[in-house]
Amino acid sequence: MELRKGSWKIAILVCALVIYLWMLFVDHSHVLTDISQKITLQKTRVPSRSVLYQSSDRSRIEDMPPDGRTDSKKSQSLLPRNVSGTLEGGISEYQTLKQQGLLPSRQLPTALIIGVKKGGTRALLEFLRLHPAIRAAGSEVHFFDHHYVKGFRWYRRRMPPTLIGQITMEKTPSYFVTSEVPKRVKHMNPGMKLIVVVRDPVTRAISDYTQVKSKRRKMPRFEDLAFLNGSKIVDTSWMPLKIGVYVRHLERWLQYFPLSQFLFVSGERLIADPVTEVTRVQDFLGLKRVICEKHFYFNATKGFPCLLKSEDRATPHCLGKNKGRSHPYIDPMAVQRLRDFYRPFNQRFYQLAGMDFGWY
């Protein structure tokens, strides 16, 4: 019996010794890690503030639950800083960092193109990609409406790698009309820059219908879908028409974000004068005016501006083959009834947005 008690005591001492040695090893490894990080920082000459942003802040944001229950003041302090101000010294700053061997990393976006469908969002994104300080996800990620439960870490992996001073951007037009999205975006970043591309709601609805019709052989006429049972009553439950009531969607967003964080881009002006609209976006994002007339040419066949070169191609080209497709014939009386329907909503939208888009 005494022998068994002695064996237990020896076993306990051995376990305690093993735990003590393991703790010493972990502390030692941490010291080595800290030393290696300091050496790396000295080699790349990156400001400590930026390094903290990339390592500490980013991981803490991703660990926050995407359910909106975190204290808003606390979550705001964990958000990435707006680093667009580092561009004041010119584009060469982050190019120099790249030459020094600093590897790009994936960051959560600080700017979103949130809408609207068939308003010109794809064109705007392609134009903005000409700017070396903007890096954008290539396809619509649909994080805030379809994949929110997958968390911020999943979202960040869908973003392109960026260097310090570059802006990460994403475009998903359905964000503007999805009721849950504003609260979710604010939870991730209360300082998010929000860009909304809008277009005459009647023309937009016809364009939306045309896109769907091109994929379906048997499709009812536009007029049959736009009005209830052949009457003059507009079917506002039909999504192509529901999207165009912009004021209702904007009112919901303004419950979470101030108007100063929005930029409204005219889809019509983006076609007629792309440089002016893109310049407004560059100013809104705090970037130098790099994109200018030399980047565009007008394609008379398609009827909209095309690019002399882009991020992916160095030769002149237009957007996808589906852009600029012809609209089907719509009864002019039906078009007029829709314009009459949208008029009061458009006026309220102009007042909220502080901008007259001229849809009459």
VOBA-1610 file (N, C-alpha, C; in pm, whole numbers, padded with zeros to 5 digits, always signed):
BEGIN
Met+00083-00120+00000Met+00000+00000+00000Met+00086+00125+00000Glu+00190+00128+00086Glu+00282+00242+00090Glu+00356+00256-00042Leu+00386+00141-00107Leu+00456+00146-00236Leu+00370+00213-00343Arg+00238+00179-00337Arg+00148+00238-00437Arg+00135+00389-00415Lys+00131+00432-00285Lys+00124+00576-00258Lys+00248+00647-00309Gly+00364+00582-00291Gly+00489+00642-00341Gly+00490+00655-00492Ser+00434+00554-00560Ser+00428+00560-00707Ser+00342+00676-00754Trp+00231+00700-00685Trp+00145+00813-00720Trp+00217+00945-00704Lys+00293+00958-00595Lys+00366+01082-00571Lys+00469+01105-00682Ile+00539+00998-00722Ile+00640+01011-00829Ile+00574+01052-00960Ala+00458+00990-00987Ala+00388+01023-01112Ala+00345+01168-01116Ile+00298+01217-01000Ile+00254+01357-00993Ile+00371+01451-01014Leu+00486+01418-00954Leu+00605+01502-00970Leu+00652+01504-01115Val+00647+01386-01179Val+00689+01378-01320Val+00598+01464-01408Cys+00465+01456-01384Cys+00370+01537-01463Cys+00395+01686-01444Ala+00420+01724-01317Ala+00446+01866-01289Ala+00571+01913-01360Leu+00675+01827-01363Leu+00800+01862-01429Leu+00779+01879-01580Val+00699+01788-01639Val+00672+01795-01783Val+00598+01924-01818Ile+00498+01959-01737Ile+00421+02082-01760Ile+00510+02205-01750Tyr+00600+02205-01650Tyr+00690+02319-01630Tyr+00783+02335-01750Leu+00837+02224-01801Leu+00927+02229-01916Leu+00852+02276-02041Trp+00728+02232-02054Trp+00649+02274-02171Trp+00623+02424-02168Met+00592+02478-02050Met+00567+02622-02038Met+00692+02702-02071Leu+00808+02651-02027Leu+00933+02719-02061Leu+00955+02721-02212Phe+00922+02607-02278Phe+00940+02598-02423Phe+00850+02696-02496Val+00723+02706-02453Val+00628+02798-02518Val+00675+02942-02502Asp+00716+02981-02381Asp+00764+03117-02360Asp+00885+03146-02446His+00973+03048-02457His+01093+03067-02538His+01058+03084-02684Ser+00960+03004-02734Ser+00919+03016-02875Ser+00857+03152-02903His+00782+03204-02804His+00723+03337-02823His+00831+03444-02834Val+00934+03429-02752Val+01044+03526-02758Val+01111+03521-02894Leu+01133+03400-02945Leu+01196+03386-03077Leu+01107+03447-03185Thr+00975+03425-03173Thr+00882+03482-03271Thr+00887+03634-03270Asp+00886+03693-03150Asp+00891+03839-03139Asp+01019+03893-03201Ile+01132+03822-03176Ile+01261+03868-03232Ile+01258+03863-03384Ser+01201+03752-03439Ser+01197+03739-03585Ser+01107+03844-03647Gln+00995+03877-03578Gln+00906+03980-03630Gln+00975+04115-03632Lys+01050+04147-03526Lys+01121+04274-03522Lys+01223+04283-03634Ile+01292+04172-03660Ile+01391+04172-03767Ile+01323+04195-03901Thr+01207+04129-03923Thr+01132+04146-04047Thr+01085+04289-04066Leu+01037+04350-03957Leu+00990+04488-03965Leu+01103+04583-04000Gln+01219+04557-03944Gln+01334+04643-03973Gln+01375+04631-04119Lys+01362+04510-04173Lys+01401+04491-04313Lys+01305+04561-04408Thr+01174+04550-04382Thr+01075+04609-04472Thr+01046+04754-04443Arg+01089+04803-04321Arg+01069+04943-04282Arg+00922+04983-04287Val+00834+04895-04244Val+00692+04924-04241Val+00657+04990-04110Pro+00579+05100-04108Pro+00540+05164-03983Pro+00465+05066-03894Ser+00493+05073-03763Ser+00434+04979-03670Ser+00283+04987-03671Arg+00224+05106-03696Arg+00080+05121-03700Arg+00020+05033-03808Ser+00082+05027-03926Ser+00031+04948-04036Ser+00041+04799-04005Val+00152+04758-03943Val+00170+04618-03910Val+00065+04574-03810Leu+00036+04659-03712Leu-00067+04626-03615Leu-00201+04609-03683Tyr-00228+04692-03782Tyr-00354+04683-03856Tyr-00365+04549-03926Gln-00256+04506-03991Gln-00263+04384-04069Gln-00271+04260-03981Ser-00207+04260-03865Ser-00203+04139-03785Ser-00307+04137-03675Ser-00304+04237-03588Ser-00389+04235-03469Ser-00532+04272-03499Asp-00554+04390-03561Asp-00690+04436-03584Asp-00768+04342-03673Arg-00705+04293-03779Arg-00776+04209-03874Arg-00824+04081-03809Ser-00738+04015-03731Ser-00777+03891-03668Ser-00887+03913-03566Arg-00885+04028-03498Arg-00987+04055-03397Arg-01122+04082-03462Ile-01122+04149-03578Ile-01248+04172-03649Ile-01308+04040-03693Glu-01225+03952-03748Glu-01275+03826-03800Glu-01328+03736-03690Asp-01278+03753-03569Asp-01325+03671-03459Asp-01458+03718-03402Met-01503+03840-03441Met-01630+03889-03392Met-01743+03810-03456Pro-01846+03771-03379Pro-01958+03697-03438Pro-02037+03786-03532Pro-02073+03735-03654Pro-02147+03818-03750Pro-02296+03821-03722Asp-02335+03851-03599Asp-02477+03851-03566Asp-02524+03985-03512Gly-02433+04085-03508Gly-02472+04218-03466Gly-02484+04236-03317Arg-02444+04136-03234Arg-02463+04148-03090Arg-02346+04212-03019Thr-02234+04231-03090Thr-02118+04293-03028Thr-02143+04441-03005Asp-02092+04495-02896Asp-02109+04637-02864Asp-02054+04721-02978Ser-02135+04814-03031Ser-02097+04890-03150Ser-01973+04974-03127Lys-01959+05034-03007Lys-01842+05118-02980Lys-01716+05034-02978Lys-01727+04915-02920Lys-01611+04827-02913Lys-01573+04777-03050Ser-01674+04738-03131Ser-01645+04685-03263Ser-01587+04792-03353Gln-01630+04918-03337Gln-01577+05026-03421Gln-01428+05047-03395Ser-01385+05027-03271Ser-01244+05047-03239Ser-01157+04937-03298Leu-01219+04824-03337Leu-01142+04714-03392Leu-01134+04718-03542Leu-01201+04813-03605Leu-01207+04816-03750Leu-01079+04869-03811Pro-01047+04824-03937Pro-00927+04874-04002Pro-00934+05023-04027Arg-00823+05090-04011Arg-00818+05234-04034Arg-00827+05264-04182Asn-00882+05378-04214Asn-00888+05422-04354Asn-00749+05471-04393Val-00685+05394-04477Val-00546+05425-04509Val-00533+05498-04640Ser-00645+05545-04698Ser-00636+05613-04827Ser-00555+05741-04818Gly-00542+05797-04698Gly-00465+05918-04682Gly-00318+05901-04713Thr-00270+05776-04711Thr-00129+05754-04741Thr-00097+05779-04887Leu-00200+05800-04971Leu-00176+05823-05112Leu-00138+05967-05143Glu-00140+06053-05040Glu-00108+06194-05064Glu+00031+06209-05123Gly+00119+06118-05088Gly+00255+06126-05138Gly+00270+06073-05278Gly+00159+06021-05338Gly+00167+05971-05474Gly+00155+05821-05480Ile+00133+05771-05600Ile+00114+05628-05622Ile+00241+05549-05594Ser+00355+05616-05606Ser+00482+05544-05594Ser+00507+05489-05454Glu+00430+05537-05354Glu+00457+05494-05216Glu+00437+05344-05199Tyr+00321+05292-05243Tyr+00301+05149-05223Tyr+00377+05067-05327Gln+00414+05129-05440Gln+00501+05060-05534Gln+00640+05040-05473Thr+00684+05142-05397Thr+00813+05130-05328Thr+00808+05020-05224Leu+00694+05011-05151Leu+00680+04906-05051Leu+00689+04769-05117Lys+00630+04756-05234Lys+00635+04628-05304Lys+00778+04594-05344Gln+00852+04696-05387Gln+00991+04674-05425Gln+01076+04632-05306Gln+01035+04677-05187Gln+01109+04641-05067Gln+01078+04500-05020Gly+00989+04432-05090Gly+00961+04294-05056Gly+00839+04275-04967Leu+00758+04378-04945Leu+00640+04365-04863Leu+00533+04289-04941Leu+00487+04178-04887Leu+00389+04096-04955Leu+00248+04150-04932Pro+00164+04151-05035Pro+00026+04197-05017Pro-00053+04097-04934Ser-00160+04144-04872Ser-00246+04057-04791Ser-00391+04090-04818Arg-00479+03996-04792Arg-00621+04015-04816Arg-00685+04089-04699Gln-00763+04192-04730Gln-00826+04274-04628Gln-00977+04279-04651Leu-01051+04305-04545Leu-01194+04329-04559Leu-01215+04461-04633Pro-01318+04472-04716Pro-01338+04596-04795Pro-01371+04715-04707Thr-01329+04832-04754Thr-01364+04959-04689Thr-01455+05042-04778Ala-01490+04989-04896Ala-01583+05055-04987Ala-01665+04949-05059Leu-01794+04976-05075Leu-01884+04882-05142Leu-01965+04954-05249Ile-01980+04889-05363Ile-02080+04931-05461Ile-02202+04845-05432Ile-02306+04905-05372Ile-02417+04828-05320Ile-02537+04821-05414Gly-02536+04891-05524Gly-02649+04884-05616Gly-02637+04989-05725Val-02735+04985-05820Val-02843+04888-05829Val-02822+04801-05953Lys-02896+04689-05955Lys-02889+04599-06070Lys-02930+04671-06198Lys-02856+04647-06306Lys-02878+04709-06436Lys-02869+04860-06432Gly-02794+04913-06336Gly-02777+05057-06327Gly-02644+05104-06382Gly-02550+05012-06399Gly-02417+05046-06446Gly-02308+05011-06346Thr-02338+04921-06254Thr-02240+04886-06150Thr-02117+04815-06207Arg-02139+04727-06304Arg-02025+04656-06363Arg-01934+04752-06438Ala-01993+04845-06512Ala-01912+04943-06585Ala-01831+05028-06488Leu-01895+05074-06380Leu-01824+05158-06283Leu-01708+05081-06221Leu-01731+04956-06185Leu-01625+04877-06123Leu-01507+04859-06217Glu-01536+04829-06343Glu-01428+04811-06441Glu-01352+04942-06462Phe-01422+05054-06462Phe-01354+05182-06477Phe-01264+05210-06356Leu-01315+05182-06237Leu-01238+05209-06115Leu-01115+05120-06103Arg-01120+05005-06162Arg-01004+04914-06155Arg-00883+04968-06230Leu-00905+05072-06308Leu-00791+05137-06375Leu-00702+05208-06274His-00758+05240-06158His-00682+05313-06055His-00592+05216-05980Pro-00462+05242-05973Pro-00370+05150-05905Pro-00392+05140-05754Ala-00470+05231-05698Ala-00495+05227-05554Ala-00622+05151-05519Ile-00691+05097-05621Ile-00815+05024-05597Ile-00797+04878-05638Arg-00830+04789-05547Arg-00831+04646-05577Arg-00970+04594-05543Ala-01032+04526-05638Ala-01171+04484-05620Ala-01189+04336-05650Ala-01284+04276-05579Ala-01320+04137-05607Ala-01377+04128-05748Gly-01337+04025-05822Gly-01376+04015-05961Gly-01523+03986-05983Ser-01583+03904-05898Ser-01723+03868-05913Ser-01803+03915-05792Glu-01935+03912-05806Glu-02022+03952-05695Glu-02014+03847-05585Val-01977+03889-05466Val-01952+03795-05356Val-02081+03756-05284His-02177+03847-05276His-02305+03822-05209His-02287+03778-05064Phe-02188+03836-04997Phe-02164+03798-04858Phe-02276+03843-04766Phe-02314+03970-04773Phe-02409+04026-04678Phe-02553+03982-04700Asp-02583+03923-04817Asp-02720+03876-04839Asp-02732+03724-04843His-02632+03654-04899His-02644+03509-04914His-02548+03429-04825His-02433+03482-04794His-02329+03402-04726His-02285+03459-04592Tyr-02369+03541-04531Tyr-02328+03609-04408Tyr-02293+03513-04294Val-02361+03400-04289Val-02337+03304-04180Val-02197+03242-04189Lys-02131+03255-04302Lys-01997+03198-04317Lys-01890+03282-04249Gly-01924+03404-04210Gly-01832+03484-04129Gly-01735+03569-04208Phe-01671+03663-04135Phe-01580+03759-04197Phe-01454+03694-04252Arg-01409+03585-04191Arg-01288+03519-04241Arg-01313+03466-04382Trp-01431+03407-04406Trp-01467+03358-04539Trp-01472+03475-04636Tyr-01530+03587-04591Tyr-01543+03706-04676Tyr-01406+03759-04715Arg-01316+03768-04619Arg-01183+03822-04648Arg-01109+03736-04750Arg-01129+03606-04747Arg-01060+03519-04842Arg-01108+03541-04985Arg-01224+03604-05003Arg-01275+03633-05137Arg-01222+03766-05191Met-01149+03840-05109Met-01096+03968-05152Met-00958+03952-05219Pro-00922+04045-05306Pro-00789+04040-05371Pro-00682+04087-05274Pro-00559+04039-05290Pro-00449+04087-05205Pro-00423+04235-05231Thr-00393+04309-05124Thr-00364+04451-05138Thr-00240+04488-05060Leu-00181+04600-05099Leu-00068+04658-05027Leu-00119+04772-04941Ile-00037+04816-04849Ile-00075+04929-04763Ile-00101+05052-04852Gly-00213+05117-04829Gly-00248+05234-04908Gly-00348+05206-05018Gln-00370+05078-05047Gln-00470+05042-05148Gln-00605+05017-05082Ile-00712+05044-05157Ile-00848+05026-05108Ile-00903+04894-05160Thr-00961+04816-05071Thr-01029+04693-05110Thr-01177+04724-05132Met-01229+04679-05246Met-01367+04712-05284Met-01440+04587-05331Glu-01572+04589-05312Glu-01656+04478-05358Glu-01785+04532-05413Lys-01842+04462-05513Lys-01968+04505-05576Lys-02069+04392-05575Thr-02184+04417-05512Thr-02298+04327-05520Thr-02424+04412-05523Pro-02488+04429-05640Pro-02602+04522-05654Pro-02722+04488-05567Ser-02739+04362-05531Ser-02857+04325-05451Ser-02847+04373-05307Tyr-02730+04419-05264Tyr-02718+04470-05127Tyr-02815+04586-05100Phe-02832+04673-05198Phe-02912+04794-05178Phe-03058+04762-05147Val-03111+04653-05201Val-03253+04623-05187Val-03281+04511-05086Thr-03180+04458-05021Thr-03198+04350-04924Thr-03205+04409-04784Ser-03315+04385-04714Ser-03343+04455-04588Ser-03241+04427-04478Glu-03182+04308-04472Glu-03090+04274-04363Glu-02951+04333-04382Val-02918+04376-04503Val-02780+04412-04533Val-02729+04536-04460Pro-02803+04647-04451Pro-02746+04766-04386Pro-02695+04740-04245Lys-02771+04669-04164Lys-02729+04640-04027Lys-02602+04555-04025Arg-02594+04460-04116Arg-02478+04371-04122Arg-02353+04446-04165Val-02368+04535-04262Val-02253+04614-04308Val-02203+04704-04195Lys-02296+04766-04124Lys-02256+04854-04014Lys-02185+04777-03904His-02230+04654-03878His-02164+04572-03776His-02019+04545-03813Met-01991+04527-03942Met-01853+04500-03984Met-01771+04628-03988Asn-01831+04736-04040Asn-01755+04861-04054Asn-01850+04980-04057Pro-01869+05048-03943Pro-01956+05166-03940Pro-01909+05279-04029Gly-01783+05278-04069Gly-01730+05383-04155Gly-01726+05346-04301Met-01798+05242-04342Met-01795+05194-04479Met-01838+05303-04578Lys-01763+05313-04690Lys-01800+05402-04799Lys-01895+05326-04891Leu-02010+05386-04920Leu-02117+05319-04993Leu-02147+05392-05124Ile-02137+05320-05235Ile-02158+05377-05367Ile-02283+05314-05429Val-02376+05400-05473Val-02501+05353-05533Val-02511+05409-05674Val-02516+05321-05773Val-02532+05362-05912Val-02680+05347-05947Val-02746+05456-05980Val-02890+05453-06009Val-02915+05499-06153Arg-03030+05457-06203Arg-03068+05482-06342Arg-03219+05504-06347Asp-03266+05573-06448Asp-03410+05591-06466Asp-03480+05458-06436Pro-03568+05453-06333Pro-03626+05325-06292Pro-03706+05254-06399Val-03766+05329-06492Val-03841+05265-06601Val-03745+05197-06697Thr-03643+05270-06740Thr-03543+05212-06830Thr-03472+05096-06763Arg-03444+05110-06634Arg-03378+05004-06560Arg-03461+04877-06556Ala-03594+04892-06532Ala-03683+04777-06527Ala-03689+04706-06663Ile-03695+04783-06771Ile-03698+04723-06906Ile-03569+04649-06933Ser-03456+04707-06893Ser-03327+04643-06912Ser-03318+04513-06831Asp-03371+04517-06708Asp-03375+04398-06623Asp-03458+04288-06690Tyr-03573+04326-06740Tyr-03661+04231-06810Tyr-03592+04173-06934Thr-03524+04259-07009Thr-03456+04216-07131Thr-03349+04112-07101Gln-03276+04132-06992Gln-03172+04036-06955Gln-03232+03899-06924Val-03341+03897-06849Val-03406+03770-06815Val-03465+03705-06940Lys-03526+03785-07025Lys-03589+03734-07147Lys-03487+03670-07240Ser-03364+03722-07240Ser-03259+03667-07328Ser-03220+03525-07286Lys-03255+03487-07163Lys-03220+03353-07112Lys-03340+03259-07110Arg-03459+03312-07132Arg-03580+03231-07132Arg-03656+03248-07263Arg-03686+03138-07327Arg-03757+03146-07455Arg-03902+03189-07436Lys-03969+03128-07340Lys-04109+03161-07314Lys-04116+03258-07198Met-04138+03382-07232Met-04143+03489-07132Met-04261+03579-07163Pro-04350+03603-07064Pro-04463+03693-07089Pro-04415+03831-07130Arg-04503+03906-07194Arg-04469+04043-07232Arg-04441+04127-07108Phe-04360+04229-07128Phe-04327+04320-07019Phe-04454+04381-06960Glu-04545+04424-07048Glu-04667+04488-07002Glu-04753+04395-06917Asp-04752+04265-06949Asp-04833+04169-06872Asp-04777+04147-06732Leu-04647+04165-06716Leu-04583+04147-06585Leu-04587+04274-06502Ala-04585+04388-06569Ala-04576+04516-06498Ala-04709+04561-06438Phe-04823+04512-06493Phe-04953+04558-06446Phe-05038+04438-06405Leu-05116+04457-06301Leu-05199+04349-06246Leu-05317+04316-06335Asn-05319+04191-06385Asn-05435+04139-06459Asn-05479+04230-06573Gly-05384+04284-06645Gly-05417+04368-06759Gly-05474+04502-06725Ser-05471+04541-06597Ser-05523+04671-06556Ser-05416+04778-06567Lys-05445+04896-06514Lys-05348+05005-06511Lys-05274+05011-06377Ile-05300+04914-06289Ile-05239+04912-06156Ile-05100+04849-06165Val-05001+04922-06121Val-04862+04874-06128Val-04840+04764-06025Asp-04780+04654-06068Asp-04749+04542-05978Asp-04615+04568-05910Thr-04620+04632-05794Thr-04497+04668-05724Thr-04429+04548-05658Ser-04495+04431-05660Ser-04430+04312-05605Ser-04335+04249-05706Trp-04347+04287-05834Trp-04256+04235-05937Trp-04120+04302-05917Met-04019+04221-05895Met-03888+04273-05854Met-03830+04377-05949Pro-03836+04362-06081Pro-03782+04467-06168Pro-03843+04604-06142Leu-03969+04611-06097Leu-04030+04739-06063Leu-04004+04778-05918Lys-03998+04680-05830Lys-03976+04707-05688Lys-03839+04770-05664Ile-03738+04727-05738Ile-03603+04781-05723Ile-03601+04931-05749Gly-03682+04977-05845Gly-03679+05117-05888Gly-03736+05216-05789Val-03801+05170-05683Val-03850+05263-05580Val-03732+05291-05487Tyr-03635+05365-05538Tyr-03508+05383-05469Tyr-03521+05446-05331Val-03617+05535-05315Val-03629+05609-05190Val-03657+05516-05072Arg-03735+05412-05094Arg-03766+05319-04986Arg-03641+05244-04939His-03559+05204-05033His-03436+05134-04997His-03338+05229-04927Leu-03329+05351-04978Leu-03237+05448-04918Leu-03278+05483-04777Glu-03408+05496-04752Glu-03456+05527-04617Glu-03412+05420-04518Arg-03413+05297-04560Arg-03369+05189-04472Arg-03219+05199-04443Trp-03140+05231-04544Trp-02995+05244-04525Trp-02961+05362-04434Leu-03039+05470-04447Leu-03010+05589-04367Leu-03041+05570-04218Gln-03104+05461-04184Gln-03124+05428-04043Gln-02994+05380-03978Tyr-02896+05343-04062Tyr-02771+05288-04011Tyr-02649+05370-04050Phe-02657+05446-04158Phe-02541+05522-04206Phe-02582+05666-04236Pro-02492+05762-04208Pro-02521+05902-04245Pro-02508+05921-04395Leu-02576+06023-04446Leu-02575+06050-04589Leu-02434+06078-04640Ser-02346+06130-04553Ser-02209+06163-04594Ser-02129+06042-04637Gln-02172+05922-04601Gln-02099+05801-04639Gln-02151+05739-04767Phe-02245+05808-04834Phe-02299+05761-04961Phe-02250+05848-05075Leu-02230+05784-05189Leu-02210+05857-05313Leu-02306+05798-05415Phe-02385+05886-05477Phe-02482+05842-05577Phe-02429+05874-05716Val-02418+05773-05798Val-02365+05786-05933Val-02479+05770-06032Ser-02488+05861-06128Ser-02591+05853-06231Ser-02548+05754-06340Gly-02630+05651-06361Gly-02600+05555-06467Gly-02600+05618-06604Glu-02690+05717-06625Glu-02695+05786-06755Glu-02569+05870-06777Arg-02527+05941-06675Arg-02407+06025-06689Arg-02280+05940-06699Leu-02284+05823-06638Leu-02168+05733-06648Leu-02143+05692-06792Ile-02251+05685-06872Ile-02238+05652-07014Ile-02202+05776-07095Ala-02270+05887-07066Ala-02249+06009-07145Ala-02115+06075-07114Asp-02074+06072-06987Asp-01950+06139-06946Asp-01884+06059-06833Pro-01822+05946-06867Pro-01766+05858-06764Pro-01658+05924-06679Val-01581+06014-06738Val-01471+06076-06664Val-01523+06159-06547Thr-01631+06235-06571Thr-01686+06318-06465Thr-01736+06234-06348Glu-01809+06127-06378Glu-01862+06043-06272Glu-01751+05968-06198Val-01654+05916-06272Val-01543+05844-06208Val-01458+05940-06124Thr-01446+06063-06168Thr-01372+06163-06090Thr-01441+06187-05956Arg-01574+06193-05958Arg-01648+06208-05833Arg-01621+06092-05738Val-01612+05971-05793Val-01585+05853-05709Val-01445+05860-05651Gln-01347+05900-05733Gln-01210+05911-05683Gln-01201+06012-05569Asp-01270+06124-05584Asp-01271+06225-05477Asp-01338+06170-05352Phe-01448+06099-05370Phe-01522+06042-05258Phe-01436+05943-05179Leu-01353+05868-05248Leu-01267+05769-05183Leu-01136+05829-05133Gly-01115+05957-05157Gly-00993+06022-05111Gly-00871+05985-05193Leu-00890+05956-05321Leu-00780+05913-05407Leu-00739+06024-05503Lys-00619+06013-05553Lys-00575+06104-05657Lys-00652+06078-05786Arg-00671+06183-05864Arg-00745+06170-05989Arg-00656+06112-06098Val-00651+05982-06101Val-00565+05911-06196Val-00641+05876-06323Ile-00767+05833-06310Ile-00847+05793-06425Ile-00898+05918-06497Cys-00870+05928-06627Cys-00906+06049-06703Cys-00945+06013-06846Glu-00954+06114-06933Glu-01003+06094-07069Glu-00921+05993-07149Lys-00794+05985-07121Lys-00706+05898-07201Lys-00739+05750-07185His-00819+05715-07086His-00851+05575-07062His-00974+05526-07139Phe-01049+05617-07204Phe-01176+05580-07265Phe-01183+05612-07413Tyr-01271+05540-07482Tyr-01314+05578-07617Tyr-01460+05537-07630Phe-01533+05605-07715Phe-01676+05579-07729Phe-01701+05483-07844Asn-01775+05375-07815Asn-01810+05276-07916Asn-01949+05308-07970Ala-01955+05356-08093Ala-02083+05399-08150Ala-02179+05282-08171Thr-02125+05161-08196Thr-02211+05045-08219Thr-02284+05005-08092Lys-02212+04996-07982Lys-02272+04959-07855Lys-02343+05077-07789Gly-02294+05197-07816Gly-02358+05315-07759Gly-02312+05351-07620Phe-02197+05304-07578Phe-02144+05344-07448Phe-01991+05343-07452Pro-01928+05406-07353Pro-01781+05415-07353Pro-01715+05281-07326Cys-01601+05262-07389Cys-01521+05142-07369Cys-01381+05183-07321Leu-01301+05084-07288Leu-01170+05110-07230Leu-01058+05092-07332Leu-00964+05184-07332Leu-00846+05168-07416Leu-00755+05061-07359Lys-00756+05047-07226Lys-00683+04940-07159Lys-00745+04924-07020Ser-00719+04810-06959Ser-00775+04785-06826Ser-00676+04708-06742Glu-00722+04668-06622Glu-00635+04593-06532Glu-00594+04459-06591Asp-00685+04399-06671Asp-00659+04266-06726Asp-00609+04267-06870Arg-00642+04374-06945Arg-00606+04377-07087Arg-00545+04511-07123Ala-00439+04505-07201Ala-00368+04626-07241Ala-00417+04679-07375Thr-00515+04614-07436Thr-00567+04655-07567Thr-00708+04711-07552Pro-00753+04795-07646Pro-00888+04851-07639Pro-00995+04742-07640His-01096+04756-07555His-01204+04658-07550His-01324+04717-07476Cys-01441+04658-07503Cys-01563+04698-07434Cys-01598+04595-07328Leu-01705+04622-07256Leu-01749+04526-07155Leu-01808+04403-07224Gly-01865+04312-07145Gly-01915+04186-07197Gly-02010+04200-07315Lys-02024+04090-07391Lys-02106+04093-07512Lys-02254+04121-07482Asn-02297+04095-07359Asn-02437+04118-07323Asn-02465+04265-07292Lys-02359+04343-07273Lys-02380+04485-07243Lys-02422+04558-07370Gly-02523+04641-07358Gly-02568+04719-07473Gly-02668+04647-07563Arg-02731+04538-07513Arg-02830+04467-07595Arg-02953+04555-07617Ser-03022+04534-07727Ser-03138+04614-07764Ser-03258+04575-07678His-03337+04674-07637His-03458+04648-07560His-03572+04609-07653Pro-03663+04525-07607Pro-03780+04491-07690Pro-03877+04609-07697Tyr-03971+04601-07789Tyr-04071+04707-07801Tyr-04165+04701-07681Ile-04187+04816-07619Ile-04280+04828-07506Ile-04384+04933-07543Asp-04508+04903-07517Asp-04617+04996-07545Asp-04589+05131-07480Pro-04584+05240-07558Pro-04555+05373-07502Pro-04651+05414-07391Met-04778+05370-07399Met-04874+05403-07293Met-04833+05335-07161Ala-04780+05214-07170Ala-04734+05143-07051Ala-04613+05214-06991Val-04525+05260-07076Val-04407+05333-07029Val-04449+05461-06958Gln-04547+05532-07015Gln-04592+05657-06954Gln-04659+05632-06819Arg-04738+05526-06809Arg-04801+05494-06681Arg-04696+05466-06574Leu-04589+05397-06612Leu-04481+05369-06517Leu-04409+05497-06476Arg-04390+05587-06570Arg-04324+05714-06537Arg-04409+05794-06439Asp-04540+05792-06460Asp-04630+05861-06368Asp-04625+05797-06228Phe-04614+05664-06226Phe-04607+05594-06098Phe-04480+05629-06021Tyr-04368+05634-06091Tyr-04239+05656-06023Tyr-04214+05803-05986Arg-04284+05896-06052Arg-04252+06038-06035Arg-04247+06083-05888Pro-04347+06056-05807Pro-04339+06103-05667Pro-04227+06035-05588Phe-04201+05909-05618Phe-04091+05840-05550Phe-03956+05900-05591Asn-03945+05934-05720Asn-03820+05995-05768Asn-03796+06129-05700Gln-03899+06209-05684Gln-03884+06340-05621Gln-03836+06326-05476Arg-03891+06231-05404Arg-03847+06208-05267Arg-03704+06158-05262Phe-03669+06076-05361Phe-03531+06026-05367Phe-03434+06140-05394Tyr-03470+06231-05484Tyr-03384+06347-05512Tyr-03360+06427-05384Gln-03464+06445-05305Gln-03452+06524-05182Gln-03360+06457-05081Leu-03376+06325-05064Leu-03292+06253-04968Leu-03147+06248-05014Ala-03127+06220-05142Ala-02992+06206-05195Ala-02923+06340-05217Gly-03004+06449-05222Gly-02946+06581-05248Gly-02896+06595-05390Met-02963+06528-05484Met-02916+06527-05623Met-03034+06502-05716Asp-03049+06584-05818Asp-03158+06569-05915Asp-03105+06490-06035Phe-03164+06375-06062Phe-03117+06289-06170Phe-03191+06313-06301Gly-03296+06395-06298Gly-03363+06435-06420Gly-03450+06328-06483Trp-03509+06239-06404Trp-03600+06137-06460Trp-03742+06193-06459Tyr-03796+06222-06577Tyr-03931+06278-06585Tyr-04016+06195-06680
//
